[in-house]
């Protein structure tokens, strides 16, 4: 089985590092790329500029509150594009607003997860993400 490839779209450096550390603690073969704003996410997804040679993408972990283009716009772009719409998108955000959850679900998010507080909870969440979307 080839390693699963994940894109982390997160503007908070500490959160991005937590996600990558928590994912790395599991025995699932993955590779990750990280972009910090909506413009970079769209360039990555559309293989533009420095992302022209990116490999196959298996999962997007997407924050909602991003500079330049917000996460909802990134999600909508993924789900309306024939080449991208099959990629699962897990919204990973600090927002626990019901309206944000509904909006993400309606736009086609595979899951809506609220960022945990403790590292143990980050690790547990990472394990569930990997088990659900990257173990097959």
TIRO-2110 file (N, C-alpha, C; in Angstrom, 1 decimal):
// TIRO-2110
0.8, -1.2, 0.0, N, 1, A
0.0, 0.0, 0.0, CA, 1, A
0.9, 1.2, 0.0, C, 1, A
0.6, 2.2, -0.9, N, 2, A
1.4, 3.4, -0.9, CA, 2, A
1.0, 4.3, 0.2, C, 2, A
1.9, 5.1, 0.7, N, 3, A
1.5, 6.1, 1.7, CA, 3, A
0.4, 7.0, 1.3, C, 3, A
-0.5, 7.3, 2.2, N, 4, A
-1.6, 8.2, 1.9, CA, 4, A
-1.0, 9.6, 2.0, C, 4, A
-1.5, 10.5, 1.1, N, 5, A
-1.0, 11.9, 1.1, CA, 5, A
-2.0, 12.9, 1.6, C, 5, A
-1.7, 13.7, 2.6, N, 6, A
-2.6, 14.6, 3.2, CA, 6, A
-2.1, 16.0, 3.0, C, 6, A
-3.1, 16.9, 2.8, N, 7, A
-2.8, 18.3, 2.8, CA, 7, A
-3.4, 19.0, 4.0, C, 7, A
-2.6, 19.7, 4.8, N, 8, A
-3.1, 20.4, 5.9, CA, 8, A
-3.2, 21.9, 5.5, C, 8, A
-4.4, 22.5, 5.7, N, 9, A
-4.6, 23.9, 5.3, CA, 9, A
-4.8, 24.6, 6.7, C, 9, A
-3.8, 25.2, 7.2, N, 10, A
-3.9, 25.8, 8.6, CA, 10, A
-3.0, 27.0, 8.7, C, 10, A
-3.5, 28.1, 9.1, N, 11, A
-2.7, 29.3, 9.2, CA, 11, A
-2.0, 29.5, 10.5, C, 11, A
-2.4, 28.7, 11.5, N, 12, A
-1.7, 28.7, 12.8, CA, 12, A
-0.6, 27.7, 12.9, C, 12, A
0.6, 28.2, 13.0, N, 13, A
1.8, 27.4, 12.9, CA, 13, A
1.8, 26.3, 14.0, C, 13, A
1.4, 26.7, 15.2, N, 14, A
1.4, 25.8, 16.3, CA, 14, A
0.3, 24.7, 16.1, C, 14, A
-0.8, 25.0, 15.5, N, 15, A
-1.8, 24.0, 15.3, CA, 15, A
-1.4, 23.0, 14.1, C, 15, A
-0.7, 23.6, 13.1, N, 16, A
-0.2, 22.8, 12.0, CA, 16, A
0.8, 21.8, 12.6, C, 16, A
1.7, 22.3, 13.4, N, 17, A
2.7, 21.4, 14.0, CA, 17, A
2.1, 20.3, 14.9, C, 17, A
1.1, 20.7, 15.7, N, 18, A
0.4, 19.7, 16.5, CA, 18, A
-0.3, 18.6, 15.6, C, 18, A
-0.9, 19.0, 14.6, N, 19, A
-1.5, 18.0, 13.7, CA, 19, A
-0.5, 17.1, 13.1, C, 19, A
0.6, 17.6, 12.6, N, 20, A
1.6, 16.8, 12.0, CA, 20, A
2.3, 15.8, 13.0, C, 20, A
2.5, 16.3, 14.2, N, 21, A
3.1, 15.5, 15.3, CA, 21, A
2.2, 14.4, 15.7, C, 21, A
0.9, 14.7, 15.9, N, 22, A
-0.1, 13.7, 16.3, CA, 22, A
-0.3, 12.7, 15.2, C, 22, A
-0.3, 13.1, 13.9, N, 23, A
-0.4, 12.1, 12.8, CA, 23, A
0.8, 11.2, 12.8, C, 23, A
2.0, 11.7, 13.0, N, 24, A
3.2, 10.9, 13.0, CA, 24, A
3.3, 9.9, 14.0, C, 24, A
2.5, 10.0, 15.1, N, 25, A
2.6, 9.0, 16.2, CA, 25, A
1.8, 7.7, 15.9, C, 25, A
1.2, 7.6, 14.7, N, 26, A
0.4, 6.4, 14.4, CA, 26, A
1.2, 5.6, 13.3, C, 26, A
0.9, 4.4, 13.2, N, 27, A
1.6, 3.5, 12.3, CA, 27, A
1.0, 3.4, 11.0, C, 27, A
0.4, 4.5, 10.5, N, 28, A
-0.2, 4.5, 9.2, CA, 28, A
0.8, 5.3, 8.3, C, 28, A
1.1, 4.7, 7.1, N, 29, A
2.1, 5.4, 6.3, CA, 29, A
1.4, 6.6, 5.6, C, 29, A
1.9, 7.8, 5.9, N, 30, A
1.4, 9.0, 5.3, CA, 30, A
2.5, 10.0, 5.0, C, 30, A
2.2, 10.9, 4.1, N, 31, A
3.0, 12.0, 3.8, CA, 31, A
2.1, 13.2, 3.9, C, 31, A
2.7, 14.4, 4.3, N, 32, A
1.9, 15.6, 4.5, CA, 32, A
2.5, 16.8, 3.8, C, 32, A
1.7, 17.6, 3.4, N, 33, A
2.1, 19.0, 2.9, CA, 33, A
1.2, 19.9, 3.7, C, 33, A
1.8, 21.1, 3.9, N, 34, A
1.1, 22.1, 4.7, CA, 34, A
1.1, 23.5, 4.0, C, 34, A
0.0, 24.1, 3.9, N, 35, A
-0.1, 25.5, 3.3, CA, 35, A
-0.9, 26.3, 4.4, C, 35, A
-0.6, 27.6, 4.4, N, 36, A
-1.1, 28.5, 5.5, CA, 36, A
-2.2, 29.4, 5.1, C, 36, A
-2.7, 29.4, 3.9, N, 37, A
-3.8, 30.3, 3.6, CA, 37, A
-4.6, 29.7, 2.4, C, 37, A
-5.7, 30.4, 2.1, N, 38, A
-6.6, 29.9, 1.1, CA, 38, A
-6.1, 30.0, -0.3, C, 38, A
-5.3, 31.0, -0.6, N, 39, A
-4.7, 31.2, -1.9, CA, 39, A
-3.7, 30.0, -2.2, C, 39, A
-2.9, 29.7, -1.2, N, 40, A
-1.9, 28.6, -1.3, CA, 40, A
-2.7, 27.3, -1.5, C, 40, A
-3.7, 27.1, -0.7, N, 41, A
-4.5, 25.9, -0.8, CA, 41, A
-5.1, 25.7, -2.2, C, 41, A
-5.6, 26.7, -2.8, N, 42, A
-6.1, 26.6, -4.2, CA, 42, A
-5.0, 26.4, -5.2, C, 42, A
-3.9, 27.0, -5.0, N, 43, A
-2.8, 26.8, -5.9, CA, 43, A
-2.3, 25.3, -5.8, C, 43, A
-2.3, 24.8, -4.6, N, 44, A
-1.9, 23.4, -4.4, CA, 44, A
-2.9, 22.5, -5.0, C, 44, A
-4.1, 22.7, -4.8, N, 45, A
-5.2, 21.8, -5.3, CA, 45, A
-5.2, 21.8, -6.8, C, 45, A
-4.9, 22.9, -7.4, N, 46, A
-4.9, 23.0, -8.9, CA, 46, A
-3.6, 22.9, -9.5, C, 46, A
-2.6, 22.4, -8.7, N, 47, A
-1.2, 22.1, -9.2, CA, 47, A
-0.6, 23.3, -9.9, C, 47, A
-0.7, 24.5, -9.3, N, 48, A
-0.2, 25.7, -9.9, CA, 48, A
1.1, 26.1, -9.2, C, 48, A
2.0, 26.8, -10.0, N, 49, A
3.2, 27.3, -9.5, CA, 49, A
4.1, 26.2, -8.9, C, 49, A
4.5, 26.5, -7.6, N, 50, A
5.5, 25.5, -7.0, CA, 50, A
4.8, 24.2, -6.6, C, 50, A
3.5, 24.1, -6.8, N, 51, A
2.8, 22.9, -6.5, CA, 51, A
2.5, 22.0, -7.8, C, 51, A
3.0, 22.4, -8.9, N, 52, A
2.7, 21.8, -10.2, CA, 52, A
3.0, 20.3, -10.2, C, 52, A
4.0, 19.9, -9.4, N, 53, A
4.4, 18.5, -9.4, CA, 53, A
3.9, 17.7, -8.2, C, 53, A
2.9, 18.2, -7.5, N, 54, A
2.5, 17.5, -6.3, CA, 54, A
1.9, 16.1, -6.8, C, 54, A
1.9, 15.2, -5.8, N, 55, A
1.4, 13.9, -6.1, CA, 55, A
-0.1, 13.7, -5.9, C, 55, A
-0.5, 12.5, -5.9, N, 56, A
-1.9, 12.2, -5.7, CA, 56, A
-2.3, 12.7, -4.2, C, 56, A
-3.5, 13.2, -4.1, N, 57, A
-3.9, 13.7, -2.8, CA, 57, A
-5.1, 12.8, -2.3, C, 57, A
-5.0, 12.4, -1.0, N, 58, A
-6.0, 11.5, -0.5, CA, 58, A
-6.9, 12.1, 0.6, C, 58, A
-6.5, 13.2, 1.2, N, 59, A
-7.3, 13.8, 2.2, CA, 59, A
-6.8, 15.3, 2.5, C, 59, A
-7.8, 16.1, 2.7, N, 60, A
-7.5, 17.5, 3.1, CA, 60, A
-8.0, 17.8, 4.5, C, 60, A
-7.2, 18.3, 5.3, N, 61, A
-7.5, 18.7, 6.7, CA, 61, A
-7.6, 20.3, 6.6, C, 61, A
-8.8, 20.8, 6.7, N, 62, A
-9.0, 22.2, 6.4, CA, 62, A
-9.5, 23.1, 7.6, C, 62, A
-8.8, 24.1, 7.9, N, 63, A
-9.3, 25.1, 8.8, CA, 63, A
-10.2, 26.0, 8.1, C, 63, A
-11.2, 26.6, 8.9, N, 64, A
-12.2, 27.5, 8.2, CA, 64, A
-11.7, 28.9, 8.2, C, 64, A
-11.1, 29.4, 9.3, N, 65, A
-10.7, 30.8, 9.4, CA, 65, A
-9.2, 30.9, 8.8, C, 65, A
-9.2, 31.3, 7.6, N, 66, A
-7.9, 31.4, 6.9, CA, 66, A
-7.7, 32.8, 6.3, C, 66, A
-6.5, 33.3, 6.2, N, 67, A
-6.3, 34.6, 5.5, CA, 67, A
-6.5, 34.4, 4.0, C, 67, A
-6.7, 35.4, 3.3, N, 68, A
-6.9, 35.6, 1.9, CA, 68, A
-8.2, 35.0, 1.4, C, 68, A
-8.4, 33.7, 1.4, N, 69, A
-9.6, 33.0, 1.0, CA, 69, A
-10.0, 32.1, 2.2, C, 69, A
-11.2, 32.2, 2.6, N, 70, A
-11.6, 31.4, 3.8, CA, 70, A
-11.8, 29.9, 3.5, C, 70, A
-11.8, 29.1, 4.5, N, 71, A
-12.0, 27.6, 4.3, CA, 71, A
-13.2, 27.2, 3.6, C, 71, A
-14.3, 27.9, 3.9, N, 72, A
-15.6, 27.6, 3.2, CA, 72, A
-15.4, 27.7, 1.7, C, 72, A
-14.7, 28.8, 1.2, N, 73, A
-14.5, 29.0, -0.2, CA, 73, A
-13.6, 27.9, -0.8, C, 73, A
-12.6, 27.5, 0.0, N, 74, A
-11.7, 26.4, -0.4, CA, 74, A
-12.5, 25.1, -0.6, C, 74, A
-13.4, 24.8, 0.4, N, 75, A
-14.2, 23.6, 0.4, CA, 75, A
-15.1, 23.6, -0.8, C, 75, A
-15.8, 24.8, -1.0, N, 76, A
-16.7, 24.9, -2.2, CA, 76, A
-16.0, 24.7, -3.5, C, 76, A
-14.8, 25.2, -3.6, N, 77, A
-14.0, 25.0, -4.8, CA, 77, A
-13.6, 23.5, -5.0, C, 77, A
-13.3, 22.8, -3.9, N, 78, A
-13.0, 21.4, -4.0, CA, 78, A
-14.2, 20.6, -4.5, C, 78, A
-15.3, 20.9, -3.9, N, 79, A
-16.5, 20.0, -4.2, CA, 79, A
-17.2, 20.4, -5.5, C, 79, A
-16.9, 21.5, -6.1, N, 80, A
-17.5, 21.8, -7.4, CA, 80, A
-16.6, 21.4, -8.6, C, 80, A
-15.4, 21.1, -8.3, N, 81, A
-14.4, 20.7, -9.3, CA, 81, A
-14.4, 19.2, -9.5, C, 81, A
-14.7, 18.8, -10.8, N, 82, A
-14.7, 17.4, -11.1, CA, 82, A
-13.5, 16.6, -10.7, C, 82, A
-12.3, 17.2, -10.9, N, 83, A
-11.1, 16.5, -10.6, CA, 83, A
-10.8, 16.4, -9.1, C, 83, A
-11.4, 17.3, -8.3, N, 84, A
-11.1, 17.4, -6.8, CA, 84, A
-12.2, 16.8, -5.9, C, 84, A
-13.4, 16.8, -6.4, N, 85, A
-14.6, 16.6, -5.6, CA, 85, A
-14.6, 15.2, -4.8, C, 85, A
-13.8, 14.3, -5.3, N, 86, A
-13.8, 13.0, -4.7, CA, 86, A
-12.8, 12.9, -3.5, C, 86, A
-12.0, 14.0, -3.3, N, 87, A
-11.1, 14.0, -2.2, CA, 87, A
-11.9, 14.3, -0.9, C, 87, A
-11.8, 13.5, 0.1, N, 88, A
-12.4, 13.8, 1.4, CA, 88, A
-11.8, 15.0, 2.0, C, 88, A
-12.7, 15.9, 2.6, N, 89, A
-12.2, 17.1, 3.3, CA, 89, A
-12.8, 17.0, 4.7, C, 89, A
-11.8, 17.0, 5.7, N, 90, A
-12.2, 17.1, 7.1, CA, 90, A
-11.9, 18.5, 7.6, C, 90, A
-13.0, 19.2, 8.0, N, 91, A
-12.9, 20.5, 8.5, CA, 91, A
-12.3, 20.3, 10.0, C, 91, A
-11.3, 21.0, 10.2, N, 92, A
-10.6, 21.0, 11.5, CA, 92, A
-10.5, 22.4, 12.0, C, 92, A
-11.3, 22.8, 12.9, N, 93, A
-11.4, 24.2, 13.3, CA, 93, A
-11.7, 24.4, 14.8, C, 93, A
-11.5, 25.7, 15.2, N, 94, A
-11.8, 26.0, 16.6, CA, 94, A
-13.3, 26.4, 16.7, C, 94, A
-14.0, 26.5, 15.6, N, 95, A
-15.4, 26.9, 15.7, CA, 95, A
-16.3, 25.7, 16.1, C, 95, A
-17.1, 25.9, 17.0, N, 96, A
-18.1, 24.9, 17.4, CA, 96, A
-19.5, 25.5, 17.1, C, 96, A
-19.6, 26.5, 16.3, N, 97, A
-20.9, 27.1, 15.9, CA, 97, A
-21.7, 26.1, 15.1, C, 97, A
-22.9, 25.9, 15.4, N, 98, A
-23.8, 25.0, 14.7, CA, 98, A
-24.0, 25.5, 13.2, C, 98, A
-24.0, 26.8, 13.0, N, 99, A
-24.2, 27.3, 11.6, CA, 99, A
-22.9, 26.9, 10.8, C, 99, A
-21.7, 27.0, 11.4, N, 100, A
-20.5, 26.6, 10.6, CA, 100, A
-20.6, 25.1, 10.3, C, 100, A
-21.0, 24.3, 11.3, N, 101, A
-21.1, 22.8, 11.0, CA, 101, A
-22.1, 22.5, 9.9, C, 101, A
-23.3, 23.2, 9.9, N, 102, A
-24.3, 23.0, 8.9, CA, 102, A
-23.8, 23.4, 7.5, C, 102, A
-23.1, 24.6, 7.5, N, 103, A
-22.6, 25.1, 6.2, CA, 103, A
-21.5, 24.2, 5.6, C, 103, A
-20.7, 23.7, 6.5, N, 104, A
-19.6, 22.7, 6.0, CA, 104, A
-20.2, 21.4, 5.5, C, 104, A
-21.2, 20.9, 6.2, N, 105, A
-21.9, 19.7, 5.8, CA, 105, A
-22.6, 19.9, 4.5, C, 105, A
-23.3, 21.0, 4.3, N, 106, A
-24.0, 21.3, 3.1, CA, 106, A
-23.0, 21.5, 1.9, C, 106, A
-21.8, 22.0, 2.2, N, 107, A
-20.8, 22.1, 1.1, CA, 107, A
-20.1, 20.8, 0.8, C, 107, A
-20.3, 19.8, 1.6, N, 108, A
-19.7, 18.5, 1.2, CA, 108, A
-18.6, 18.0, 2.1, C, 108, A
-18.3, 18.7, 3.2, N, 109, A
-17.3, 18.2, 4.1, CA, 109, A
-17.6, 16.8, 4.6, C, 109, A
-16.5, 16.0, 4.6, N, 110, A
-16.7, 14.6, 5.1, CA, 110, A
-16.9, 14.5, 6.6, C, 110, A
-16.3, 15.5, 7.3, N, 111, A
-16.5, 15.6, 8.8, CA, 111, A
-16.2, 17.0, 9.2, C, 111, A
-16.7, 17.3, 10.4, N, 112, A
-16.4, 18.6, 11.0, CA, 112, A
-15.9, 18.3, 12.4, C, 112, A
-14.7, 18.6, 12.7, N, 113, A
-14.0, 18.3, 14.0, CA, 113, A
-13.6, 19.6, 14.6, C, 113, A
-13.8, 19.8, 15.9, N, 114, A
-13.4, 20.9, 16.6, CA, 114, A
-12.0, 20.6, 17.2, C, 114, A
-11.1, 21.5, 17.0, N, 115, A
-9.7, 21.3, 17.5, CA, 115, A
-9.7, 21.1, 19.0, C, 115, A
-9.0, 20.0, 19.4, N, 116, A
-8.9, 19.7, 20.8, CA, 116, A
-8.0, 20.6, 21.6, C, 116, A
-8.0, 20.5, 22.9, N, 117, A
-7.2, 21.4, 23.8, CA, 117, A
-5.9, 20.7, 24.1, C, 117, A
-6.0, 19.4, 24.5, N, 118, A
-4.8, 18.7, 25.0, CA, 118, A
-4.1, 17.9, 23.9, C, 118, A
-2.8, 17.7, 24.0, N, 119, A
-2.1, 16.9, 23.0, CA, 119, A
-2.6, 15.5, 23.0, C, 119, A
-3.0, 14.9, 24.1, N, 120, A
-3.5, 13.5, 24.1, CA, 120, A
-4.8, 13.5, 23.2, C, 120, A
-5.6, 14.5, 23.3, N, 121, A
-6.8, 14.6, 22.4, CA, 121, A
-6.5, 14.8, 21.0, C, 121, A
-5.4, 15.6, 20.7, N, 122, A
-5.0, 15.7, 19.3, CA, 122, A
-4.6, 14.4, 18.8, C, 122, A
-3.8, 13.6, 19.6, N, 123, A
-3.3, 12.3, 19.1, CA, 123, A
-4.5, 11.3, 18.9, C, 123, A
-5.5, 11.4, 19.8, N, 124, A
-6.7, 10.5, 19.6, CA, 124, A
-7.4, 10.9, 18.3, C, 124, A
-7.6, 12.2, 18.1, N, 125, A
-8.3, 12.7, 16.9, CA, 125, A
-7.5, 12.3, 15.6, C, 125, A
-6.2, 12.4, 15.7, N, 126, A
-5.4, 12.0, 14.5, CA, 126, A
-5.5, 10.6, 14.2, C, 126, A
-5.6, 9.7, 15.2, N, 127, A
-5.8, 8.3, 15.0, CA, 127, A
-7.1, 8.0, 14.4, C, 127, A
-8.2, 8.7, 14.8, N, 128, A
-9.5, 8.5, 14.2, CA, 128, A
-9.5, 8.9, 12.7, C, 128, A
-8.9, 10.0, 12.5, N, 129, A
-8.8, 10.5, 11.1, CA, 129, A
-8.1, 9.5, 10.2, C, 129, A
-6.9, 9.0, 10.7, N, 130, A
-6.2, 8.1, 9.9, CA, 130, A
-6.9, 6.8, 9.7, C, 130, A
-7.6, 6.3, 10.8, N, 131, A
-8.3, 5.0, 10.7, CA, 131, A
-9.5, 5.2, 9.7, C, 131, A
-10.2, 6.3, 9.7, N, 132, A
-11.3, 6.5, 8.9, CA, 132, A
-11.0, 6.8, 7.4, C, 132, A
-10.0, 7.6, 7.1, N, 133, A
-9.7, 8.0, 5.8, CA, 133, A
-8.4, 7.5, 5.2, C, 133, A
-7.6, 6.9, 5.9, N, 134, A
-6.2, 6.6, 5.4, CA, 134, A
-5.8, 5.1, 5.6, C, 134, A
-6.7, 4.3, 6.1, N, 135, A
-6.2, 2.9, 6.4, CA, 135, A
-6.6, 1.9, 5.3, C, 135, A
-7.2, 2.3, 4.3, N, 136, A
-7.7, 1.3, 3.3, CA, 136, A
-6.9, 1.1, 2.1, C, 136, A
END
